[in-house]
């Protein structure tokens, strides 16, 4: 329909929210299982502010699907597609620029952190973030984004035994 698309690849919801704003996009679409099993994938729809669309916006999206008179772009103006997998760095840099973040203070504490990402994309993003903070030791558990959650991803006591 003549739209330009930026594919972020594997990402996190907050990172995509930031990318929508940085790209000055009309919106964003996140394909996710969120905290559900992989058979429960869904779309998270974002507006131009990188926020989840409202109930009113959802009604507009769904009703536009019923319109039979769609205006498609000419074959010479289909829009572009690009891949930008550097938004984790962008997101991490934005967090580290916050005045309350002190990587020097964190480095001095010599923290040891265990990351259990239950095989989600957090297994990519969180270690990158912790490294940027100067965390002394990072132990990774279930950090391969395979889409096979090893347990319920909710951080409840019964899911934190491993």
N, C-alpha and C positions, 0 to 999 in steps of 0.2 A: 504493500500500500504506500510505498514511497518513504518508509521510515528507515532511519539509520539505527543499527543495532550494535551494542557493545556486549560481547560475551565475556564474563568474568571468570568462566570456568568454575572450579570448585571454590566456594566462598562461604562466608557466614552471613546471616541476615543483617547484622549491624554494618558489616562492610559493604554489602550491596546498598543499604540505605544511604551510606555516605557517598558511594559511587554515583548514585542517581543525581545527587546534588552537584557533585564535582563535574559530572558530564553535562550538566544542564539538560538532563533528559526529561522527556514528558512523563516518564514513570519507569517502573521496573517490575520485572516478574521473577520470582524466586521459585524454582521447583524444589520442593522439600518434603521430607517425611516429618520434619520438625522433631518432635519427641515421640513420634509414632513409629510403628513397624514400617518397613519399606513398602509393603502393599498398600499403605495409606498415604502415598504421596499426594501432595496438593500444590496449588499455586498460591503464593503470597503475592498480592498485587499492591504496588506502591504508587503513590502520586508523585508529582514533580518535586515535592518537598522531601521525598524519601520516606514518607510516612505510609502506614497501611491505609488503604482507601476506606472511605466511610461506607456505611450502609446505603446511603443515597447514591454514592458513586457506583457501588456494586449493582444497584438497580439499573443505572444508566448502561453499565457494561453489558448486563444480561439482556436488557431490552434492545440494545444495538445489534445483538446477535440475531434478533428476529427480523430486522430490517432486510428486505430483499434487494434494495437498491444501493448496494455498496459501491463506492467510488474507488476503483482500483487504479493504481499508478500505471502510467505508460511503461512499456517494457524497457525503455531507455532511462527511466527515472525510478527504479525500484528501491533505491536507498542503498546503503552500504552495510557491510558487517565487518566488525573488527574484533580482535581478541585482545584483552588487556588483563593480564594475570598479575599485575603489580599493585592491586588495590589493598592487599594485606599490608604492604609497606606503607602505603598512603595512610591507612587507618592507624597503624602503629605509630607513625610519625605524629599524627594528630593527637593521639593520646599522650605521647611523651612530651608534647609541647604544652600540655596543661600545666598551670603553675603549681598544682599540688603534687605533681609527679617529680620525684627526685631519684633518678637512677643511681646517683652517688650514694645516697642514704641506703638504698636497697643493696647495692654492691657491698657496702661496709658491713651489713648484717649477715652476709654469707648464707642467705636462705637456701634451703634444699626444698624443692617443690616436686610433688608427684602429680602428674597430669594423667587422668583417665578420661579419654575423650570418647569412650564407647564406640570407637571406629567411625566417628563423625568428622566433619571438616575442622572441628576444634582441635583435632590432632595435628593439623597444619598450622593454624593461626596462633594457638596458645603458646606452643614452644617458641615460635618466632618472637612473640611479644615478651615472654619471660627472658629470652636472650637479650633483647633490646634493653631490658631493665637492669641487666647485669646480675641476674639470679645466678648464684654460684654453681648449683647442681640441679639438674632437671632430670627426673626419672619419668620415662614414658611408658604408659600402659594403655593398650588398645588404641593406639594413635594412627592406625592405618585407615584411611577413609574408604572402607570397603562397602559401606551401606548395610553391613550386617552388625546391628547393635548386639553387643555381648550380653547386655542386660537392659532393663528398663533405664532409659537415660535420665530419669528424674533423680536428683540427688537426695534420695531418701535413705534412711539408715540401712534398710534391707538390700539396697543396691550398691552399697559402699563396702562390702565385705572383702572383695578381692584386694 
